Amino acid sequence: MKMKSFVLVLCILFSGVFSKNALKRNEPEKNQKSNPLIWLILQQNEQLHALRARLVKLRDIAHESQKDMISLKRDMVALKSRFGNFAIDRNDKSLDEISSKVIAVANKRRIDYLTTKLEKFDNRKLEKQIKKQVLSQMESFNSNRGNSGGGDTYVRWGRSTCPSKNGTKLVYSGHAGGGWFNHPGAPAEPVCLPTDPIFLQKSGSNAAFIYGMEYESNTLGKKAVNNDVPCSVCHVQLGTTIMIPGKTTCNKGWTLEYAGNLAAGNAGHPAPSTYVCIDLNPEYIHHGSADYNGKLLYDVVGQCGSLPCPPYHQGYPLTCAVCSK
């Protein structure tokens, strides 16, 4: 019976408090303290209001930190390594500790880390896009130059094909030819004769002549002696070509078309000659191994004296490279 009376009294008091809360809040503090139960209830009510306000604030903080928390969870291994392998245990740490560490440490430094990472990612992506666009423009430019007749040409001695690189295209293939090795008045320059000549007359002066070209040294190729030399005229879309004696590579910024061995006429023969670059993997014209002579090719070897040795060496055959740019 006493318990029921106590509960009834307590309910009446609660009704009075919440129905007249404005009045109770304006009462002097001494009147509130005159009734300890009412004073205790009001104190609890104020604490509940403060706690609710604090929870709202924490909820706002949690909402603002949601994206950072997602990134933090996804990259927790990196975070541990950066901050001494500390772990955030929600069962052992208070809400204040979690908030302070995540907001004061993790958010700031993690955001800095992710910002740097994002900048690097964006830079790499941008570089790839720029490189792709530049290559596309270069291909288009080179294609237009090739179609409009720009670029340069060179002869690939010893091969009937052109390198399949950098847009290099075959103009025609044929037989290498030149003046007779023993004629003092023979032309020095060799030529690449096409396989489908066109003739306008059937007789001439018989004063100037052209012959086929033969290898006269196995240094130029395996069992090359007396074999006839093929050739090909190649067109490059790039601006110019050069032949570099003594090298099998090109300088920075240049493209290697082919590497080979340097060749020329015999120094003891009366006919003048010029240096040509014979491909490192020469071909031979079919059924062209008979010793008919004509324009003869020998490997070129160094002679020390006015030629500095080193870097050159007495009797060493010279290499060569054809480069484009």
Secondary structure as a PSIPRED ss2 file (coil, helix, strand):
# PSIPRED VFORMAT (PSIPRED V4.0)

   1 M C   1.000  0.000  0.000
   2 K H   0.000  1.000  0.000
   3 M H   0.000  1.000  0.000
   4 K H   0.000  1.000  0.000
   5 S H   0.000  1.000  0.000
   6 F H   0.000  1.000  0.000
   7 V H   0.000  1.000  0.000
   8 L H   0.000  1.000  0.000
   9 V H   0.000  1.000  0.000
  10 L H   0.000  1.000  0.000
  11 C H   0.000  1.000  0.000
  12 I H   0.000  1.000  0.000
  13 L H   0.000  1.000  0.000
  14 F H   0.000  1.000  0.000
  15 S H   0.000  1.000  0.000
  16 G H   0.000  1.000  0.000
  17 V H   0.000  1.000  0.000
  18 F H   0.000  1.000  0.000
  19 S H   0.000  1.000  0.000
  20 K C   1.000  0.000  0.000
  21 N H   0.000  1.000  0.000
  22 A H   0.000  1.000  0.000
  23 L H   0.000  1.000  0.000
  24 K H   0.000  1.000  0.000
  25 R H   0.000  1.000  0.000
  26 N H   0.000  1.000  0.000
  27 E C   1.000  0.000  0.000
  28 P C   1.000  0.000  0.000
  29 E H   0.000  1.000  0.000
  30 K H   0.000  1.000  0.000
  31 N H   0.000  1.000  0.000
  32 Q H   0.000  1.000  0.000
  33 K H   0.000  1.000  0.000
  34 S H   0.000  1.000  0.000
  35 N C   1.000  0.000  0.000
  36 P H   0.000  1.000  0.000
  37 L H   0.000  1.000  0.000
  38 I H   0.000  1.000  0.000
  39 W H   0.000  1.000  0.000
  40 L H   0.000  1.000  0.000
  41 I H   0.000  1.000  0.000
  42 L H   0.000  1.000  0.000
  43 Q H   0.000  1.000  0.000
  44 Q H   0.000  1.000  0.000
  45 N H   0.000  1.000  0.000
  46 E H   0.000  1.000  0.000
  47 Q H   0.000  1.000  0.000
  48 L H   0.000  1.000  0.000
  49 H H   0.000  1.000  0.000
  50 A H   0.000  1.000  0.000
  51 L H   0.000  1.000  0.000
  52 R H   0.000  1.000  0.000
  53 A H   0.000  1.000  0.000
  54 R H   0.000  1.000  0.000
  55 L H   0.000  1.000  0.000
  56 V H   0.000  1.000  0.000
  57 K H   0.000  1.000  0.000
  58 L H   0.000  1.000  0.000
  59 R H   0.000  1.000  0.000
  60 D H   0.000  1.000  0.000
  61 I H   0.000  1.000  0.000
  62 A H   0.000  1.000  0.000
  63 H H   0.000  1.000  0.000
  64 E H   0.000  1.000  0.000
  65 S C   1.000  0.000  0.000
  66 Q H   0.000  1.000  0.000
  67 K H   0.000  1.000  0.000
  68 D H   0.000  1.000  0.000
  69 M H   0.000  1.000  0.000
  70 I H   0.000  1.000  0.000
  71 S H   0.000  1.000  0.000
  72 L H   0.000  1.000  0.000
  73 K H   0.000  1.000  0.000
  74 R H   0.000  1.000  0.000
  75 D C   1.000  0.000  0.000
  76 M H   0.000  1.000  0.000
  77 V H   0.000  1.000  0.000
  78 A H   0.000  1.000  0.000
  79 L H   0.000  1.000  0.000
  80 K H   0.000  1.000  0.000
  81 S H   0.000  1.000  0.000
  82 R H   0.000  1.000  0.000
  83 F C   1.000  0.000  0.000
  84 G C   1.000  0.000  0.000
  85 N C   1.000  0.000  0.000
  86 F C   1.000  0.000  0.000
  87 A C   1.000  0.000  0.000
  88 I C   1.000  0.000  0.000
  89 D C   1.000  0.000  0.000
  90 R C   1.000  0.000  0.000
  91 N C   1.000  0.000  0.000
  92 D C   1.000  0.000  0.000
  93 K C   1.000  0.000  0.000
  94 S C   1.000  0.000  0.000
  95 L H   0.000  1.000  0.000
  96 D H   0.000  1.000  0.000
  97 E H   0.000  1.000  0.000
  98 I H   0.000  1.000  0.000
  99 S H   0.000  1.000  0.000
 100 S H   0.000  1.000  0.000
 101 K H   0.000  1.000  0.000
 102 V H   0.000  1.000  0.000
 103 I H   0.000  1.000  0.000
 104 A H   0.000  1.000  0.000
 105 V H   0.000  1.000  0.000
 106 A H   0.000  1.000  0.000
 107 N H   0.000  1.000  0.000
 108 K H   0.000  1.000  0.000
 109 R H   0.000  1.000  0.000
 110 R H   0.000  1.000  0.000
 111 I H   0.000  1.000  0.000
 112 D H   0.000  1.000  0.000
 113 Y H   0.000  1.000  0.000
 114 L H   0.000  1.000  0.000
 115 T H   0.000  1.000  0.000
 116 T H   0.000  1.000  0.000
 117 K H   0.000  1.000  0.000
 118 L H   0.000  1.000  0.000
 119 E H   0.000  1.000  0.000
 120 K H   0.000  1.000  0.000
 121 F H   0.000  1.000  0.000
 122 D H   0.000  1.000  0.000
 123 N H   0.000  1.000  0.000
 124 R H   0.000  1.000  0.000
 125 K H   0.000  1.000  0.000
 126 L H   0.000  1.000  0.000
 127 E H   0.000  1.000  0.000
 128 K H   0.000  1.000  0.000
 129 Q H   0.000  1.000  0.000
 130 I H   0.000  1.000  0.000
 131 K H   0.000  1.000  0.000
 132 K H   0.000  1.000  0.000
 133 Q H   0.000  1.000  0.000
 134 V H   0.000  1.000  0.000
 135 L H   0.000  1.000  0.000
 136 S H   0.000  1.000  0.000
 137 Q H   0.000  1.000  0.000
 138 M H   0.000  1.000  0.000
 139 E H   0.000  1.000  0.000
 140 S H   0.000  1.000  0.000
 141 F H   0.000  1.000  0.000
 142 N H   0.000  1.000  0.000
 143 S H   0.000  1.000  0.000
 144 N H   0.000  1.000  0.000
 145 R H   0.000  1.000  0.000
 146 G H   0.000  1.000  0.000
 147 N H   0.000  1.000  0.000
 148 S C   1.000  0.000  0.000
 149 G C   1.000  0.000  0.000
 150 G C   1.000  0.000  0.000
 151 G C   1.000  0.000  0.000
 152 D E   0.000  0.000  1.000
 153 T E   0.000  0.000  1.000
 154 Y E   0.000  0.000  1.000
 155 V E   0.000  0.000  1.000
 156 R E   0.000  0.000  1.000
 157 W E   0.000  0.000  1.000
 158 G C   1.000  0.000  0.000
 159 R C   1.000  0.000  0.000
 160 S C   1.000  0.000  0.000
 161 T C   1.000  0.000  0.000
 162 C C   1.000  0.000  0.000
 163 P C   1.000  0.000  0.000
 164 S C   1.000  0.000  0.000
 165 K C   1.000  0.000  0.000
 166 N C   1.000  0.000  0.000
 167 G C   1.000  0.000  0.000
 168 T C   1.000  0.000  0.000
 169 K E   0.000  0.000  1.000
 170 L E   0.000  0.000  1.000
 171 V E   0.000  0.000  1.000
 172 Y E   0.000  0.000  1.000
 173 S E   0.000  0.000  1.000
 174 G E   0.000  0.000  1.000
 175 H E   0.000  0.000  1.000
 176 A E   0.000  0.000  1.000
 177 G E   0.000  0.000  1.000
 178 G E   0.000  0.000  1.000
 179 G C   1.000  0.000  0.000
 180 W C   1.000  0.000  0.000
 181 F C   1.000  0.000  0.000
 182 N C   1.000  0.000  0.000
 183 H C   1.000  0.000  0.000
 184 P C   1.000  0.000  0.000
 185 G C   1.000  0.000  0.000
 186 A C   1.000  0.000  0.000
 187 P C   1.000  0.000  0.000
 188 A C   1.000  0.000  0.000
 189 E C   1.000  0.000  0.000
 190 P C   1.000  0.000  0.000
 191 V E   0.000  0.000  1.000
 192 C E   0.000  0.000  1.000
 193 L E   0.000  0.000  1.000
 194 P E   0.000  0.000  1.000
 195 T C   1.000  0.000  0.000
 196 D C   1.000  0.000  0.000
 197 P C   1.000  0.000  0.000
 198 I C   1.000  0.000  0.000
 199 F C   1.000  0.000  0.000
 200 L C   1.000  0.000  0.000
 201 Q C   1.000  0.000  0.000
 202 K C   1.000  0.000  0.000
 203 S C   1.000  0.000  0.000
 204 G C   1.000  0.000  0.000
 205 S C   1.000  0.000  0.000
 206 N C   1.000  0.000  0.000
 207 A C   1.000  0.000  0.000
 208 A C   1.000  0.000  0.000
 209 F C   1.000  0.000  0.000
 210 I C   1.000  0.000  0.000
 211 Y E   0.000  0.000  1.000
 212 G E   0.000  0.000  1.000
 213 M E   0.000  0.000  1.000
 214 E E   0.000  0.000  1.000
 215 Y E   0.000  0.000  1.000
 216 E C   1.000  0.000  0.000
 217 S C   1.000  0.000  0.000
 218 N H   0.000  1.000  0.000
 219 T H   0.000  1.000  0.000
 220 L H   0.000  1.000  0.000
 221 G C   1.000  0.000  0.000
 222 K C   1.000  0.000  0.000
 223 K C   1.000  0.000  0.000
 224 A C   1.000  0.000  0.000
 225 V C   1.000  0.000  0.000
 226 N C   1.000  0.000  0.000
 227 N C   1.000  0.000  0.000
 228 D E   0.000  0.000  1.000
 229 V C   1.000  0.000  0.000
 230 P E   0.000  0.000  1.000
 231 C E   0.000  0.000  1.000
 232 S E   0.000  0.000  1.000
 233 V E   0.000  0.000  1.000
 234 C E   0.000  0.000  1.000
 235 H E   0.000  0.000  1.000
 236 V E   0.000  0.000  1.000
 237 Q C   1.000  0.000  0.000
 238 L C   1.000  0.000  0.000
 239 G C   1.000  0.000  0.000
 240 T C   1.000  0.000  0.000
 241 T E   0.000  0.000  1.000
 242 I E   0.000  0.000  1.000
 243 M E   0.000  0.000  1.000
 244 I E   0.000  0.000  1.000
 245 P E   0.000  0.000  1.000
 246 G C   1.000  0.000  0.000
 247 K C   1.000  0.000  0.000
 248 T C   1.000  0.000  0.000
 249 T C   1.000  0.000  0.000
 250 C C   1.000  0.000  0.000
 251 N C   1.000  0.000  0.000
 252 K C   1.000  0.000  0.000
 253 G C   1.000  0.000  0.000
 254 W C   1.000  0.000  0.000
 255 T E   0.000  0.000  1.000
 256 L E   0.000  0.000  1.000
 257 E E   0.000  0.000  1.000
 258 Y E   0.000  0.000  1.000
 259 A E   0.000  0.000  1.000
 260 G E   0.000  0.000  1.000
 261 N E   0.000  0.000  1.000
 262 L E   0.000  0.000  1.000
 263 A E   0.000  0.000  1.000
 264 A E   0.000  0.000  1.000
 265 G C   1.000  0.000  0.000
 266 N C   1.000  0.000  0.000
 267 A C   1.000  0.000  0.000
 268 G C   1.000  0.000  0.000
 269 H C   1.000  0.000  0.000
 270 P C   1.000  0.000  0.000
 271 A C   1.000  0.000  0.000
 272 P C   1.000  0.000  0.000
 273 S C   1.000  0.000  0.000
 274 T C   1.000  0.000  0.000
 275 Y C   1.000  0.000  0.000
 276 V E   0.000  0.000  1.000
 277 C E   0.000  0.000  1.000
 278 I E   0.000  0.000  1.000
 279 D E   0.000  0.000  1.000
 280 L C   1.000  0.000  0.000
 281 N C   1.000  0.000  0.000
 282 P C   1.000  0.000  0.000
 283 E C   1.000  0.000  0.000
 284 Y C   1.000  0.000  0.000
 285 I C   1.000  0.000  0.000
 286 H C   1.000  0.000  0.000
 287 H C   1.000  0.000  0.000
 288 G C   1.000  0.000  0.000
 289 S C   1.000  0.000  0.000
 290 A C   1.000  0.000  0.000
 291 D C   1.000  0.000  0.000
 292 Y C   1.000  0.000  0.000
 293 N C   1.000  0.000  0.000
 294 G C   1.000  0.000  0.000
 295 K E   0.000  0.000  1.000
 296 L E   0.000  0.000  1.000
 297 L E   0.000  0.000  1.000
 298 Y E   0.000  0.000  1.000
 299 D E   0.000  0.000  1.000
 300 V C   1.000  0.000  0.000
 301 V E   0.000  0.000  1.000
 302 G C   1.000  0.000  0.000
 303 Q C   1.000  0.000  0.000
 304 C E   0.000  0.000  1.000
 305 G C   1.000  0.000  0.000
 306 S C   1.000  0.000  0.000
 307 L E   0.000  0.000  1.000
 308 P C   1.000  0.000  0.000
 309 C C   1.000  0.000  0.000
 310 P C   1.000  0.000  0.000
 311 P C   1.000  0.000  0.000
 312 Y C   1.000  0.000  0.000
 313 H C   1.000  0.000  0.000
 314 Q C   1.000  0.000  0.000
 315 G C   1.000  0.000  0.000
 316 Y C   1.000  0.000  0.000
 317 P E   0.000  0.000  1.000
 318 L C   1.000  0.000  0.000
 319 T E   0.000  0.000  1.000
 320 C E   0.000  0.000  1.000
 321 A E   0.000  0.000  1.000
 322 V E   0.000  0.000  1.000
 323 C E   0.000  0.000  1.000
 324 S E   0.000  0.000  1.000
 325 K C   1.000  0.000  0.000
